[in-house]
Amino acid sequence: MKQLIDRIKKVEHGFKHIIEVGDSMMGDKAENHFELAKGFLSDQSYQMRMLGTYLLGQLSIKNPAAFKLLETTVAADQNWRVQEMLAKAFDYYCKTIGYEKSLPTIKKWLSNKNPNVKRAVIEGLRIWTSRPYFKENPTVAINLIGEHKEDESEYLRKSVGNSLRDIRKKNRELVDRETSGWNTTNPKIKFVKKLIEK
């Protein structure tokens, strides 16, 4: 395992190497993956925290404690790369459970006070309308994302704008209908609308 860990610490960009090491670890049935993941979350190296996040995502389907750690400990991490891995972990959870079946969880995370939790949903499910259920129900996706257009967090609002811009490429009329009533005298909303129409 030390060799695997040394390997990921040397690579500064991307996710593929983390996922490969994570999958290799998950293949070792003798390991306690949950305890490993928890330990990695407190490592000084962001690569190790990314690995811990990936493992928790894999475990989250059958382990509610793993899923809770994603929503709490991982979401509090200050490193943006760890937050990107959190978004991937959340999407893995929804994809495995089923996007429609995950709607209550999606809504719960979107109501969280921590902008990183909300962003994990909005960013993780991009492009929303290429996902089952949302592909057939684009207005549900548009409404869920659009609710966060005036969030205090610019980090989150960027994700809102980019996600709606993605959807607008194939559902222009639906997105324009949503944004037509927005109050663009509000600078936060104006910022998001500019990103959508970029």
N, C-alpha and C positions, 0 to 999 in steps of 0.2 A: 504493500500500500504506500510505503514511503516514496517509492519511485513515481507512482501515479501522482502523489501530492506535489512532489518536487517539479514534475512536468507541468502541472497546471499553474504553479506559481511563477513559472518563467514566461508564460504567455500573457500579454497585457490586453489583447483585444479579441473580441469575438466570444461566441458561446459554444461552438462546436466541440472544442477540446474539453470543456467542462462537462458537457452532456455525455461525451464518450467515456470519460472517467466515471461519471455518475452511473451510467449503464453498466460499466464493468463492476462497480461496487455492488449494485443491486443484484448482479448475477451471483454474488457470493452469498449463499443462503445461510452460511454460518455466522455472518455478521449481524449485529443488532443495528440496523440501518437508522432507526429513530434516534438512538443514543449518539451514533456517529454524527448525524445531521445536527443535532442540538449542540454538540461540541464544536462543530465547524462554525456555527453562527457567532461564536465569541472569539474566533480567530482574528488576528490583526490584519491578515491578508484578505482583501476583498474577493480574491479568487476562491478562497476557501469558504467564505460566506455565500458566494454564488453557488458553490457546490452543495453546501448545506441546504440552500433554498431549493435547488433542483431535486435533491433527495426527498425533501419534505413534500414537494409537488407530486412526486411519484408515489409517496406513501399516503397522500391526503385522501385518496379514494376510500381507503379502508380504515384510516386512522384519524379520527376527529381531532386528536391532540396535535397531530402534524399540521392539519389544516388551520387550527387555531394559532399555531406558531407563525404561520405565514401572515395571518391577519394582524398579529400583534408585534412580535419580535422582529420579523423580517421587514415589515412595513415601517418600522422605526429606524431602520438602517439609513445612514446618511449618504451611502454611495449609490450613484445613479445606476451603475452596472448591476448592483444587487436588486435594485428596483425593476430593471428590465427583466431579470430572471424571475422576479416575483410575478410580473405580468405573464410570462410564459407558463409559470406554474399554475396560475389561476386559469388560464385558457386550457391547459391540460386537464385540469379538474372538470371544467365545464364540458369539454369535448368528450371525456370518458363517461361522465354522468348523463350527458345529453343536454344541449343548450336550453331546450324548452323546460326540461326538468330542473335545470339550474336557475331558472328565473328568480325564485325566492332568494337564493344565495346572491345572485347578481344584484338584486335590489337592496339586499341587506348590506353588502359591501359598498354600494353606491351611496348609502345613507350614513356611512362611517364618517366621523369627524376628521380623521387623518386623510389628507389629500392623496397620500401614497396608496392607500387602500382603494380609493375611488379610481385613481389613475391605473392601478393594476388591472381593473376591469376594463376601462375604456381603451387602454393601450393593448391589453392582452387579447381582446376579442377582435382587434383590427385584422382584416377588414370585416366589420360586423356582418355585412350583407353577403359575404362569401361563406358564412357559417350556416349550417342547417338551422332551421326555424327562422332566423333573422333574414335569410334569403327570401323566404316566403312572406315575412312580416317586417318589411323595412321600416315602417312607421314606428313600430315598437322600439327598434334600435335608435331611430332618430330622436324619439321622445326621451328615452332613457339617457342618451348622451347629452341632448340639448338642455336638460334640467341643470346642468353644471356650468352653463355659459358665463355666469357671473361669480364663480367661486373665487375666494380670496387668493388662491394659489395660481400663479401664472403658469407654473409647471403643469398643473392639471388643465388649465384653460387651453394651453397649447395642444394638449392631447385631444381635447374636445374639438377644437378647430380642425386639426389634422384628420381626426376620425370622420367628422361630418364631410370634410372635403373628399375623402375616399369614397364615401357613400354617394355623394353628389355626382360623381362621374357617371354612374349608371342610373341614379334616381334624382336627377336634377330638380324635377318639378316638386317632388316630395320634400326635399331639403329646403328649396326656396319657399315653399308654403310654410314650413316651420319657422324660417328666419324672417319672413316678411313682417311678422308682428313684433319682432324684437325691438326693444328700445335702445337704439344705437347712440343716444345721447349719453348713455352709461359707457364710460371708457372701457370697462372690462368686456362688455358685450360687443362693443365696436371692434375690439382687438380680436375676438373670436370670429366675428363675421368676416373680417379682413382675411383671416387665415383660410376660411372656408372658400372664399371667392378668389383666392390667390391664383 
